[in-house]
Amino acid sequence: MPTGTSSGKAQEVYDRINGLTGDERTKTLVDLAKQEGTLSIYTSNTDLDKVIDGFEKTYPIKVEVYRGNSESVLQRVVQEQQANYNGNDLVETNAGELNVMADQNMLYPYEGALRAAVRKEGQADGWTATRFNVFVVGWNTTKVKPGEEPKSFEELADPKWKGRVSLEVGDVDWFAAMYKYYLDQGKTDAEVRDLFNRVVANAKIAKGHTAQGELLSAGQFAVTASSYSHTIDKAADQGAPVSWHPASGTPVQPIVIRPNGVALMKTAPHPAAAMLFVDYELSEGQKILHESFRVGSIPTADDPVAGLTTISVPEKEMLDNPKKWDALYEEIVQSGREVK
């Protein structure tokens, strides 16, 4: 096991700090974290480097990072825990993977005023949201003229969008949220399937949101059904002809939001450094994430989804029945044409 505390000691530190607030909490954390000296983070967040840089400039703590996709992060944590090897103090990744770790009792509660400020959808059992993926209908502004933007997801089933729409092959979480939304609105299961089938009949299927965003910017299709808002906002800031805000000013709703977040490992070798980092990411780190066009977990005055209808991914349903939703989405999108 890496040099540090035992798992029992880690939990003692967590309990002690969870009961502190304000300057006393910060001073105690800094003193203990200095003694630990290092911090190990496993993450799938491509924008976390800037937060880590800010943390290292603020505190004399050396951060070691393993980065992979969310599935790789989960696999590494599970394998190490099964081998009784405590390789990381923190995990910063997607909701689905964090829920699996929480379900397997690998995480420890983080408490405090900063967690209390997080949107309620991000105050999960065992972990805390640091940012949200915001799924939006976006478009290429040279392909879709002002006033011609889609006003609803259902509109994308219209034959006029044939060959002009894109779905992303892995967006099972977005799909499950939208599917359940339409059922809750009174549509039958057959009606919801028919809606998605008609949208897919108009669609090209992309693999990965980054690639999809690049193809949208290049005009390979006119509209994306479930882009990340930060992908579009970042591209627009760099001059790409893309937007998710129509001339009318009101984006397509509902907007699916899904938290991504951070969790303390129950067996962390460096628990004080871990808690200090979470405090930092939920304070100064939020400003850094906003600079990368991420939607932070603590609402701000310029909250991009304020006043809009948002729906959450059905996390428990996804955790309990992952194969059901994977299979259903795969069945529906397989009729679309894949684009590279």
N, C-alpha and C positions, 0 to 999 in steps of 0.2 A: 504493500500500500504506500502511496506517496506520503512524504513526511507531512505530519499535521496532527490533528486531534483524532481521537477515536470517534465512532459514530455516536456513542453515548455522550461524549463531551460536546459534539456538534449540537446535539439537541439541547443540551444545557445552555450553550451560547445562544441558540435561537430563542429559547424561552426567556432568557434574561433580556435580550434586546427587544423582543416583541412587546415587552412590558414598559419600554422606555419611549420617550418622545423628545422632540426638539433638540436643543443643543446637547443635552445629556446623552441622548441616543447617539448623535453623531460623534461626540468626543469619545464615548466608550467604544464605539465601532472602530474609529480611527486608531485608537490605542491598541486594541486587540488585533486589528488587521495588520498594523505595522509589525507586530510580533510574528504573525503568520508569514508575511512577506510576499506571498504569491497567491494567484487565483487561477483556477482552470475552468474555462467555459467551453461547452460544446454548443454549437449554434448552426442554424441554417439561414440566419438573417444576413443578407449580403450588405446591409447598411450598418451593421453593428461596429465595424472597424472605427468609424468616426466617434462613436460613443466610447469605445475602449480607449482611443487616443486621448479623448477629453478626461477620462477617468485616470489614466496614467499620469497626465499632466497635473492633475489635482491631488492625487495621493501617491505615496511612495510604494505602490504595489505593482509587481510585475505580473501581467496577465498573459497566460498561455491559452491559445485558442485552437480548437479543432473545428473545422468547418466542413460540412457536407450537406447534402439535401436532407429534408426532414426525416425521410425513411432511414437514411444512413445514420443520422444522429440517434434515432430511437434504437436502431439495431446495436450500435456501439454501447449505449447506456445499458441496455438489457443484458448483453453478453458480459459486460464488465461486472454488473451487479450479480449475475449468476455465478461468476467466478470469484466473488468476494473481493474484487479489485475496485477500489474507490478512486477512479481516475479523474472525476470532475466534481466541482463544487456547485456549479450552476448549469442549467440547461436553458437555452433561449431558442424556441422553435415554434412550430405551429400547434394549434389547438388539439387536433386529432392525436398527434403523438404525445403531447403533454397529458391528455386524458388517459392514454394507455398507461403511462408511467404512474399517474396518480392512482389508477385502478389497481396497479400492482404494488402500491404502497411504498414507492421509492422516494416520494417527495415529502417536504415538510412545510407546514403553513408559514407564510410570511404575513405579518400583521403590522398595522401602523396607519398614520394619518394619510400617507400617500396612497396606500391601497384603498382606503375609504373614498378617495377622490376619483378613483378609476370608474369609468362607465360601468353600470351594474352588470352588463353583459360580459365584462372582463374580470369580474371578481369570482373566479372559478374555484372549485374545490382543489386545493393543493398547489395552485399556481395563480399568477396574476398577469393580466394582459399588459403589454407595453405598447402595443400598436394594433391597429385593425386592418385587415384586408377589406377593402371596400369594392365590391363588384359593381361595375357600372356599365351601362350601354354607352359605347363610345363610337365615334365616327371620324372619317377623313373629311375634312372641311372642303376639299376640292371635289370630292365625289358626292357629297351631300350638301346642297346649297342651304343657306339660312332660310328657315321656315319650312324646310322639307325634312327636318330631322324626325326620327320616329318618336312618337309620344308615349308609346307603351311597348312592352315586350311582345304582346299579342300581335302588334302591327307587323312584326318581323315575319309572321306567317303569311303575309300578303304576297301573292305571286310577283308583285312589282319589285320585291327584294331578291328575286331568284338569282343565285350566284353572287350576291353582294354582301352576304352575312357571313360571319365567322363565329364558330363555337370553339372552345378549348377542350381537348380530349380528356383532360384530367379534372375538370371542374365538377366533380361529383358532389362536393359540399354545397356549391352554389345551386346545383340542380336539385338536391334534396330540399334545400330551403324554399326554392321557387315551387317545387312540386307540392310540398305541404301547404304553402301559402294558397295556391289555387284550390286545393281540397278544402281548406278552411274558408275560402270565399264561396263555397257551395258548388264548385264544379265536381262532376263525377270523375272517378279514376279514368274512365275511357275518354272523357273530354280533355283531361290534362294530358294524357298520352297523345291524343290527336293533335293538340296544340304544339307539343314539342316535336312531333313527327313532321308537322307542316313547316315549322321553323327550320328543322334539319334539312328538309327538302330544298330549302333555299340556301343552305350553308356549305361553306368550306371549313374543314376541321383542321385546326392548328394544334401544334404540340408545344406547350410552354407559353406562358404569358409574355415573356420577353420577346420570343420569336414572333408571336402574334402581334405584339405592339409594333415591331419593326415592319412587319408586312402591312399593317394598317397604315403606318406612316408612308410606306412606299406605294400605297394605293392598290394593293393586291385584292383588297375587298373594301367595301364602303363602310360597313358597320360591324362592330364586335358586340356580342350579346352579354359578355361577362368579363370585360377587361378590369384589371386593377386600376383604381383611380390614380395611384401614384405612378403607374407606368405611363398613362396618358399625360398626366400633369408634367412629368419630367421631360417627356418627348416634346410637348408643346413649349416648355421653357427653353428647349434647345432649338426651337424654330420649326418643328414638324407640324404639318397641317392637320392636327387632331384636337378633339375636344369631347367632353361629355356634358357641356353646358350649352343648351340650345339658345337660339336667338330670343326665345320667349323667357329664358332665364330659369326655367324649371326642369331639372333633369328627369329622365325616365325613372319612375318609381313602381314598385318598391325597390329599394337598394338593399342587397344582401350584405351584411357585415359579419366578419368572422374574426375573433380575437386571435392574436399570436402573442406569446408571452414568455415569461421567465419563471423559473422554479428553483427553489433551494433543494439540493440533494440531501436526503436524510442522513447520509453517511459522509457528508463533505469533510475533507481534510482541513479546509480553510473556511469555516462557517462565517466568521466575522467579515472577512474580505468579500464573501458571497453576499451577505446582507448589505454591506456598504455599497456594492455595485448595484444592487436592486434599488436602493435608495437613490443612487445617482441617476440610474436610467429613468426613474419615475420623476425626476426633478430636472436637472440640467440636460439629461439625455433626451427628454421630450423635445426640447428646443432643437437639438441636433437632428433628431428624427424628422421633425417638421421641415428642416432645411433640405432633406432628401425627398420631400413631398409625401412622406408617410403620414397617415392619420394616427395621431397619438392616442393612447388609451385614456388620457385625462383631457376632457373637453376644454377648448380654449375659446377666446372671444371670436376667432375667425374659423370656428368649427365647420368643415366643409359639408357635413351632413345635418347641421342644425336645421330644424323645421321640415326635414324630409322624412318620408315614410321609410323606415328601415325594418328589416326582418333578420333574425338570427339563424344561423345554421343549427339544425336540430342535433346538438352534440350527443345527447344520450342515445338518440335513435341511431346516429352514425356509429357510436361505440358499440351498441348492442347488435346492430344488423349491418355491418359494413359490406358484406358480400351482396346483400339485397340491393343496395343502392349502386354499388359498383356494376353489378350485372345489368340493372335496369338502364343506367346511363349508357353503358357500352352498347346495349341492344338498340337504344334509340339513336346514338350518334354514328353507328356503323354504316348507316345509309348515306352519310355525308361524304364528301370528297376530301381526302386529306391533302393538305398543302405543306410543302417543305419550307 
